[in-house]
Amino acid sequence: MFSHVMVGSNDVDRAKSFYDRLFEKEGRADDKGRVAYRRNGSVFMISRPIDDQAACHANGGTIGFNFDTPEEVDAWHQRGVEAGGQAIEDPPGYRENAFGKLYLAYLRDPDGNKLCGLHRPQQ
């Protein structure tokens, strides 16, 4: 559905350390200092804002990452908390809504960006 998602950071090294642990892989930096993580054709990136203003998170915005099992979501969430992220909303678990039954876990990264780990069970 999307080609990439980029979040701004006021401290790219700190953000890279968090996301390296969250994704269990080292992000790759380009010549402009942007850091990228690739998985299944999608790219997640971290960058200082190009307008030289302070980075801030989107109120109401969420970046969701797909996982194959609830256990992968739980492990992702735990790594995020251990890496300095903040657990938010309800604990990881199943939720039912208009989109069906989903297994969800939510975090804020060190810059305040809202992240979601998501598993869609077979319906």
C-alpha positions in Angstrom: 0.0 0.0 0.0 2.8 2.5 0.8 6.4 2.8 -0.5 7.9 4.2 2.7 7.3 6.0 5.9 9.7 8.6 7.3 9.7 10.0 10.8 11.6 13.1 11.9 14.0 13.0 14.8 15.9 15.6 16.7 18.5 13.0 17.6 19.0 10.5 14.7 21.6 8.5 16.6 19.3 7.9 19.6 16.4 7.1 17.2 18.7 4.6 15.3 19.7 2.9 18.5 16.0 2.5 19.4 14.9 1.2 15.9 18.0 -1.1 15.6 16.8 -2.9 18.7 13.1 -2.7 17.8 13.6 -4.3 14.4 16.5 -6.5 15.4 18.6 -5.2 12.6 20.9 -2.3 11.9 19.5 0.5 9.9 21.6 1.8 6.9 22.5 5.5 6.7 22.8 7.4 3.5 25.1 10.4 2.7 22.4 12.8 4.1 22.3 11.0 7.4 18.9 9.4 6.8 18.6 5.9 8.2 16.5 3.2 6.5 15.1 -0.2 7.4 13.7 -2.5 4.7 11.3 -5.4 5.0 9.1 -7.2 2.5 9.3 -4.3 0.0 8.5 -1.5 2.5 11.0 1.1 3.8 10.9 2.8 7.2 13.2 5.9 7.5 14.4 8.3 10.1 15.6 11.8 9.2 16.3 15.2 10.7 13.7 17.6 9.2 15.0 19.2 6.0 13.6 22.6 6.9 15.9 22.8 10.0 12.9 23.1 12.3 12.4 20.8 15.3 11.0 17.3 14.6 7.6 16.6 16.3 5.2 13.7 16.2 1.8 13.8 14.5 -1.2 14.0 16.8 -3.6 11.3 15.7 -0.9 9.7 13.4 0.1 6.1 13.8 2.7 4.0 11.9 1.7 0.3 11.8 4.0 -2.7 11.3 2.7 -6.1 10.2 3.6 -9.3 12.0 2.9 -13.0 11.3 1.9 -14.0 14.9 0.8 -12.4 18.2 4.1 -13.7 19.7 6.1 -11.6 17.2 4.0 -8.5 18.1 4.7 -9.2 21.8 8.4 -9.5 21.2 8.5 -6.3 19.1 6.6 -4.5 21.9 9.0 -5.8 24.6 12.1 -4.8 22.6 10.6 -1.3 22.1 10.1 -0.8 25.8 13.5 -2.2 26.6 15.1 0.2 24.0 13.5 3.3 25.7 10.1 3.4 24.1 6.9 4.0 26.1 4.1 1.4 26.2 0.8 3.3 25.6 -2.9 2.5 25.4 -4.1 -1.0 26.4 -1.6 -3.9 26.9 -0.9 -5.9 23.8 -3.8 -8.1 22.9 -6.8 -8.8 20.7 -9.2 -6.1 19.8 -12.4 -6.4 17.8 -13.6 -3.4 15.7 -15.1 -2.6 12.3 -11.9 -4.0 10.7 -12.4 -7.4 12.4 -10.3 -9.1 15.0 -6.8 -7.7 15.4 -3.9 -8.4 17.7 -2.4 -4.9 18.5 0.4 -3.4 20.6 1.2 0.3 20.8 4.4 2.3 21.6 5.8 5.8 21.4 9.4 6.0 20.2 11.9 8.3 21.9 10.7 11.2 19.7 7.0 10.6 20.5 6.0 8.9 17.3 3.1 6.5 17.8 3.9 2.9 16.6 1.6 -0.1 16.3 2.5 -3.7 16.0 -0.3 -5.6 14.3 -1.2 -9.2 13.5 -4.3 -10.0 11.5 -5.5 -13.6 12.3 -7.1 -15.7 9.6 -10.8 -14.9 9.6 
